[in-house]
């Protein structure tokens, strides 16, 4: 109960504050979109760049940790795709978008925030390692499978597939920030003191601003679409993914700090990016939006459960 009060509820109160202010029309959609654009395209990229420019690559990037997390994510993607196609009779393109909902955890806005509140800023190396791989892995997998499906259905050649995937990935500002952070880290470059001070100020705005904007955006996502599909994706994201991650982490001997980061991140709801991915292709948008809303509410309980289980 103490974890719920001290760790989880403050995070969701910030989300709820954004939700209520939009609901009561104190802020409109245009204002929330501006706040989220600042968070996603400025503040959060600054956070990721700063973290990866300074992270200890030898200790943060534990192959067993990454294998545990991304095996769970990939398994949920495959099961989401297959279940949507063969159990719920969705089209192949809809099925890829639904599989993506089960693949993409909210690793930054929820996973990072809850892990930081639970274990402190010194326990986030595993989170940043996961985040560094998250967008490249998830978008790379989702876009590749979607383009293969579309090419097969249209009967066109797939020679342009690598270029399509790379263009889509590197037009994402988060991936650019992650890449630059790695380059600074590997090269030993450092940000000048004055610029680092400004960067630190920007970093401190990232999580609260993004959480607040997330609440505002969730207000417009009404629970619509096929409820059975939504609950299926919620079960994959909130139950199966952390269970696989926890089991593999235990079996592979991932240190406690890394296990906490991996399991808590895997227990988070799908992020808003699943709706962005669905909108890119015009597929399963209502399912994606409703899944984000419902799973975000349910992740209060998944986070509470794993905080009580983890060492």
C-alpha positions in Angstrom: 0.0 0.0 0.0 2.9 2.4 0.8 4.3 1.9 -2.7 0.9 2.8 -4.2 0.7 6.0 -2.1 4.3 7.2 -2.3 5.4 6.0 -5.7 2.6 5.3 -8.1 -0.2 7.8 -7.2 1.9 11.0 -7.5 2.8 10.0 -11.1 -0.9 9.3 -12.0 -2.0 12.5 -10.2 0.0 14.5 -12.6 -1.6 12.6 -15.5 -5.0 13.1 -13.9 -4.4 16.8 -13.5 -3.9 17.1 -17.2 -7.0 15.0 -17.9 -9.2 17.1 -15.5 -8.1 20.4 -16.9 -9.0 19.4 -20.5 -12.2 17.8 -19.3 -13.2 21.0 -17.6 -12.2 23.0 -20.7 -9.5 25.0 -18.8 -7.2 23.9 -21.6 -8.2 23.0 -25.1 -6.8 20.3 -27.5 -4.6 22.9 -29.2 -2.9 23.8 -25.9 -2.3 20.2 -24.9 -1.0 19.3 -28.4 1.5 22.2 -28.0 2.6 21.0 -24.5 3.0 17.4 -25.8 4.9 18.6 -28.8 7.3 20.5 -26.6 7.7 17.4 -24.3 8.1 14.8 -27.0 10.2 16.8 -29.5 12.3 19.0 -27.2 12.3 18.1 -23.5 12.3 14.3 -23.7 15.0 14.2 -26.4 17.1 16.5 -24.2 16.6 14.0 -21.3 17.6 11.0 -23.5 20.6 12.7 -25.0 21.8 13.8 -21.6 21.3 10.4 -20.0 23.0 8.4 -22.9 25.9 10.9 -23.2 26.8 10.2 -19.6 25.7 6.6 -19.0 28.3 3.9 -18.2 27.9 1.7 -21.2 29.7 -1.2 -19.5 27.2 -1.5 -16.7 24.0 0.0 -18.1 23.8 -2.1 -21.3 23.5 -5.6 -19.8 22.7 -8.0 -22.7 20.7 -10.3 -20.4 18.5 -7.4 -19.3 17.9 -6.3 -22.9 17.3 -9.9 -24.0 14.8 -10.5 -21.2 12.8 -7.3 -22.0 12.8 -7.5 -25.8 12.0 -11.2 -25.9 8.9 -10.4 -23.9 8.1 -7.5 -26.2 8.6 -9.5 -29.4 6.6 -12.4 -28.1 3.7 -10.0 -27.3 3.9 -8.4 -30.7 3.7 -11.9 -32.4 0.8 -13.0 -30.2 -1.0 -9.7 -30.7 -0.7 -10.0 -34.5 -1.7 -13.6 -34.6 -4.5 -13.2 -32.2 -5.9 -10.2 -34.0 -5.8 -12.0 -37.3 -7.0 -15.5 -36.4 -9.0 -15.0 -33.2 -10.6 -11.6 -33.9 -10.6 -11.9 -37.8 -9.0 -8.5 -38.4 -7.2 -7.7 -41.6 -3.5 -8.3 -41.8 -2.7 -4.5 -41.6 -5.0 -4.0 -38.7 -3.4 -7.0 -37.0 0.1 -5.5 -37.3 -1.1 -2.3 -35.8 -2.8 -4.2 -32.9 0.4 -6.3 -32.5 2.3 -3.0 -32.2 0.0 -2.0 -29.3 1.2 -5.0 -27.4 4.8 -4.3 -28.3 5.4 -0.7 -27.4 5.5 -0.1 -23.6 5.3 3.5 -22.2 9.0 3.3 -21.2 9.6 7.0 -20.7 6.6 8.7 -19.3 5.5 5.9 -17.0 8.4 3.4 -16.8 11.1 6.0 -16.1 8.9 8.1 -13.8 7.8 5.2 -11.6 11.2 3.6 -11.4 12.8 6.9 -10.4 10.2 7.5 -7.7 10.6 4.0 -6.4 14.3 3.5 -6.4 15.9 6.9 -7.1 17.8 8.5 -10.0 20.8 6.2 -9.5 18.8 3.2 -10.4 17.9 4.2 -13.9 20.8 2.8 -15.9 18.7 -0.2 -17.0 15.8 2.1 -17.9 18.0 4.2 -20.2 19.5 1.1 -21.8 15.9 -0.1 -22.6 14.8 3.3 -23.8 17.9 3.6 -26.1 16.8 0.4 -27.9 13.1 0.9 -27.6 12.1 3.2 -30.5 14.6 1.6 -33.0 13.6 -1.9 -32.1 9.8 -1.3 -31.9 9.5 1.0 -34.9 12.0 -1.1 -36.9 10.0 -4.3 -36.2 6.5 -2.7 -36.7 7.3 -0.8 -39.8 9.1 -3.8 -41.4 6.3 -6.2 -40.8 3.7 -3.6 -41.9 5.6 -2.9 -45.1 6.0 -6.6 -45.9 2.3 -7.1 -45.4 1.4 -4.2 -47.6 3.8 -5.2 -50.3 2.5 -8.8 -50.4 -1.1 -7.6 -50.5 -0.4 -5.1 -53.3 1.8 -7.6 -55.2 4.7 -5.1 -55.3 8.5 -5.7 -54.9 10.1 -5.2 -51.5 13.4 -3.7 -52.8 12.5 -0.3 -51.3 11.8 -1.8 -47.8 15.1 -1.0 -46.1 15.0 2.6 -47.3 11.4 3.0 -46.1 12.2 1.6 -42.7 15.3 3.7 -42.2 13.6 6.9 -43.4 10.7 6.3 -41.0 13.0 5.6 -38.1 15.4 8.5 -38.5 12.7 11.0 -39.0 11.9 10.3 -35.3 13.5 13.0 -33.1 13.8 10.5 -30.2 16.0 8.2 -32.3 18.1 11.2 -33.4 18.6 12.3 -29.8 19.5 8.7 -28.7 22.1 8.4 -31.6 23.7 11.7 -30.7 23.9 10.7 -27.0 25.7 7.5 -28.0 28.1 9.4 -30.2 29.0 11.9 -27.5 29.5 9.0 -25.0 31.7 6.9 -27.3 33.7 9.8 -28.6 34.3 11.2 -25.1 32.9 14.6 -26.1 31.3 16.8 -23.4 28.8 19.6 -23.5 30.2 23.0 -22.6 29.4 24.0 -19.0 26.9 26.8 -19.8 25.1 24.6 -22.4 25.1 21.7 -19.9 23.4 24.0 -17.3 20.7 24.9 -19.8 20.3 21.3 -20.8 19.9 20.2 -17.1 17.1 22.8 -16.7 15.4 21.4 -19.8 15.8 17.8 -18.6 14.0 18.6 -15.3 10.9 19.7 -17.2 10.7 16.6 -19.3 8.8 14.0 -17.2 6.3 16.3 -15.4 5.4 18.1 -18.6 5.0 14.9 -20.6 2.9 13.3 -17.9 0.7 16.3 -17.7 0.2 16.4 -21.5 -0.4 12.6 -21.5 -3.4 13.2 -19.2 -4.8 15.8 -21.5 -4.4 13.7 -24.6 -6.0 10.7 -22.9 -9.2 12.7 -22.4 -9.9 12.7 -26.1 -9.4 8.9 -26.4 -12.8 7.5 -25.7 -13.1 3.8 -25.0 -14.3 2.8 -28.5 -13.7 -0.2 -30.8 -13.8 -3.9 -30.1 -13.6 -4.2 -26.3 -12.4 -7.9 -26.6 -9.4 -6.9 -28.7 -8.6 -4.0 -26.3 -8.7 -6.3 -23.2 -6.6 -8.9 -25.2 -3.9 -6.3 -25.8 -4.0 -5.1 -22.2 -3.5 -8.7 -21.0 -0.5 -9.1 -23.2 1.0 -5.7 -22.3 0.3 -5.7 -18.5 0.4 -9.4 -17.6 2.4 -11.5 -20.1 5.2 -9.1 -21.0 6.4 -8.5 -17.4 5.9 -12.2 -16.6 8.2 -13.2 -19.4 10.7 -10.4 -18.5 10.7 -11.4 -14.8 11.2 -15.1 -15.6 14.0 -14.6 -18.1 15.7 -12.0 -15.8 15.7 -14.5 -13.0 16.9 -17.3 -15.1 19.7 -15.3 -16.7 20.9 -13.8 -13.4 20.2 -10.1 -14.2 21.2 -8.0 -11.1 18.3 -6.7 -9.0 18.6 -3.1 -10.2 18.4 -4.2 -13.8 15.6 -6.6 -13.1 13.6 -3.8 -11.5 14.0 -1.5 -14.4 13.2 -4.2 -17.0 10.1 -5.6 -15.2 8.6 -2.3 -14.2 9.0 -1.0 -17.8 7.5 -4.1 -19.2 4.5 -3.7 -16.9 3.6 -0.3 -18.2 0.7 0.5 -20.6 1.3 1.0 -24.3 2.5 4.5 -25.0 0.8 7.1 -27.2 3.2 6.1 -29.9 1.0 3.1 -30.6 -1.8 5.5 -31.7 0.8 7.4 -33.8 1.8 4.2 -35.5 -1.8 3.2 -36.2 -2.4 6.7 -37.6 0.6 6.5 -39.9 -1.1 3.6 -41.7 -4.8 4.4 -40.9 -5.3 1.1 -39.3 -6.9 0.1 -35.9 -6.8 3.7 -34.7 -9.8 3.3 -32.4 -8.4 0.1 -30.8 -5.0 1.8 -30.3 -6.5 4.9 -28.7 -8.8 3.0 -26.4 -6.0 0.6 -25.4 -3.8 3.5 -24.4 -6.6 4.9 -22.2 -7.7 1.7 -20.5 -4.3 0.2 -20.1 -2.9 3.4 -18.6 -5.5 3.2 -15.9 -4.9 -0.5 -15.3 -1.1 -0.1 -15.1 -1.6 1.5 -11.7 -2.3 -2.1 -10.5 0.3 -3.8 -12.6 3.0 -1.4 -11.2 1.7 -1.9 -7.7 1.9 -5.6 -8.0 5.4 -5.7 -9.3 6.7 -3.2 -6.8 5.5 -5.6 -4.1 7.2 -8.6 -5.8 10.5 -7.2 -7.0 13.5 -7.4 -4.7 
